[in-house]
């Protein structure tokens, strides 16, 4: 007997309706464009002979016949492979697997292009981090360059990490007439626990251990192929793609070296072939521009909030939605967060890593619970034939099953209630992110990892124009007190909005000593932001005349995650009379040049605010 899904939560229904109404004109125009592109003849049929010859010159003869004469499905691969990123190193062999499976299905494949993929772990605290956020839109443009050859019936997108998945998704949505399937590579095996790694980092910040011990710990944590095992932006990406129905169900956290990984990659090819226009019998045309609607976006946000995921997605998914003609803002996040139970505790908002999360039930358990409690849209489109319900199942190898794969329902009970819980017994009745507003602007805070007694901090400000100055003050013992550390000129227009994750260990040390400590910044703190309260993404940013430029050393700052406020407790007349601070000429010179920063000057000039997705292409 088929049972109808439970009614939607009123908050989910309300926010979805508001997004739909707000976006209606933009979304209509977007859908009209992709429908116009979808109505054209296949690429090889509408192109001139010279164009066709160039496009398929390097294909084996049999593949040329399939794509030109037999008009079989022709798939693009856009890959973010490089072996600098541990998470992307496994992609080296994926194209051969994809080609082999496509040939079995009468389809053809070309690697349409590669996109850059930088590792934020390598560039943390270094000049390269100032290119990181803008790499997302560079990847989107690279995806567009790959797909603009315009001979493809569908695309397989190979990417995992921080800016790479949003970039691929934004690029693909600009080719919204194409069906697209994301193909993950999986996490590395567990090494040194994240808790032990953080402990050694704090010891190093205090000078209690040297570089040799710190490097030993870091190398034991990051030790092989696969995604880093904490629940930062990369692994949050995978959770969101599952919630949006853009993966083969359950593909997110299967290890690169597990035999199941190759089977799921082959299934991604079969899935793509099954959703092309004019495909084989039984195919159901599912272009990504129609799949990613307001329901899919809300499902992604709810999944992020239910798992205490990365704060970076308050920027990235605004941009993703905009690429599909959908407008969302931080108020939407905040209202959904208030109505979304926290169902997972994975480091940094717990001690478990993603392998323990997967073993306890993983994305499938969370999605099943969110669907069953009416917190997700059960009727949203997916690349999987089974719809959203399929994402509450677990894949496994089985010789007797078709293609050697079968999916079974996620167990009714959590495999570890300290890691994953049902919606009826959550860790918290609300999600892990909050909106803060006040005379310092609008910002966000990730509270899922912050102790309850630190949700409100009121202390004098110490103002810095960069993280290097703050680290020097810490090393000199100047911050041994209650303090709100203000780090400004770190927004998109200033210097590309780098992550300030290097501040986490010293702030953790100060909090561990019993001081009331908080961070306020127009920069980012990454998906690994943890136990210290941090008001991040403050908008408008200081370099654009935002109010962080008015803060002076000693001003009393109140960060209140309970009331949702961020205030400088300065008399209104004094506040109004102040002139905003500006970066010095030396600061501007330093952050404008060297190590490629010159090439991104146009992006810094044209970028929208953090709450608008830090988009550079509008």
C-alpha angles and dihedrals in degrees: 000000000000113000122205117237118260118264116276120261108261090237093052091046092047096048092045092051091048092050091047092051095044092049100041100108094042093044093048091054091047094051091047090055095050092044089054091053093045092055094063124101118265116285099255091048097052098041129087118256093253090052091051092047092052092046096054103025094115097044119107112259094253091053091050089055092049095052100036106030105022091034092217119172112289115206130201122214115205107188134191091195120154130134094230088080113062089207092056100040092089090060090076091088099034098092092060091051091047093049092049093051092044092054090052087057097046091253133122133222138203128182094236095191149320126245129207118262121189126191113234089198089064095046101041109134092002132103092260089069088070088068094047102089092043090051086074093066090039088057090048089053091046089053089051091050090052095049097039090084079083100205098113135107095194141353136229112207118206113198141110116169139088109289095010100076094045089046094050090046094050090048093048092049088059084062091045094156090071123086108235133192123191116222115204126200101208138235128297118252118272117277131165107355118259089237092056091045091053090048092055090047091055090047090052091049088057093046092246094125130029134234093272093060092042092051090047091054095044091049091050090053097044102038115136150005117319140053120316106266101233119095098254130133096299095055092038085057089059093049091051094048089053090049090050093050094241097125132064098266113275095007098121106089106025110125121253091237096048114106087228090067094067091045090054091048089054089048089055088060091049089048093052092049089050094057103045122116112263089007130155120306111296095025118139117206108234112171115193093235091062095039092054099066131138090283093055091047092050090047089054093049093048091050090050092051095044091056101040091244134178122313088216089079091068082073104031100047091048086059093044091052091048090054088059094047093260125129121210133162141187092272088064090053092048095050092047091047092055090055099039120088118225104243103170138052110196124154125310089030091037139006100260123097125220092268090059089044090054092046091051092054104288125197092339093060093046094047092046090053094046092050093046092051095048095249095121134049105256091190097058115125119253138181088244117085091227095062123219092330088068089065090065090066135083125231123223139169115262124169095210095049123092109275088001093281134107135174124218130187116269110258114269092238129054115259088222120012091200088065107030130019136182121258090251092060107030128170087242133001090234135049130261102260132073136186117231123199135177144102089318092062133248121319142152135236131198105221101170092093098034117099112248092242089059098055089098120046126171117180144129117286127245109195126211132176093213144003094259091064091048092050090050091051090050092050089050091054093245095131100056095126143058103306144161105215110213114197110183138175089053099112128114095270094045103052109335096282101271123202111257096206091137087074093063099081098049092043089049090052092052092048090047089058089060099258120140101244136173138163125225117186145148087222131080131265097198132230088295095064106134148168101349114085108248128182101203139175089035105192135236090037122231097249089058092054095272120161096258084078088065096056117107131193109277097025110139109244124193119199109186114179090175096058092030096238137135113189141169101216093219124133109268095236092051091046092051092049096055124104115224116251116242130206115263122250088250091054092050092048093050094052097042101059147046132039093042098305091121090065092060097053091106091054091051090052096047104034120123122227124286091255089053089055097263085266117180100182101070 
